[in-house]
Amino acid sequence: MSIVRSISLLPLILLLLTLGCSEEAAEKGEGKAHVSGVITDFYEEKGQVLIDNEEDNGTKSGPILISLHTDAELIINGETVTAPLDGTLVGRRAEVWTGPSIAKSSPPQTTALKMVIY
């Protein structure tokens, strides 16, 4: 393979490596939480919590419905638990790392890969 062809493939290889690393970080729930705020409601029929999402500066950006992914990591008071979400979590603060998509419904809905509840 010529040197010109090798050099032209370099940006593609770097892009693929970058995408692979960012996906791995999202899967592990690393970095800043995508959703952060107080759990204001619980919907038993779908196993979802409603979180009043807040931006970094403390302003509210609106509610968002969160359900747990089947392989999600749920941490309550510093302990990893296997229990489903329930109504006892209302009023508690949560940080959530979400999957790649958010449904444009009202309110928006997404799936948690990792949820930490305080």
ABEGO torsion letter per residue (X at the ends): XBAAAAAAAAAAAAAAAAAAAAAAAAAAGBEBBABBEBBABBBAAAGBBBBBBBBAAGBBAEBBBBBBBAABBBBBGGBBBABBBBAAABGBBBBBBBBABBBBBOBBBBBBABBBBX
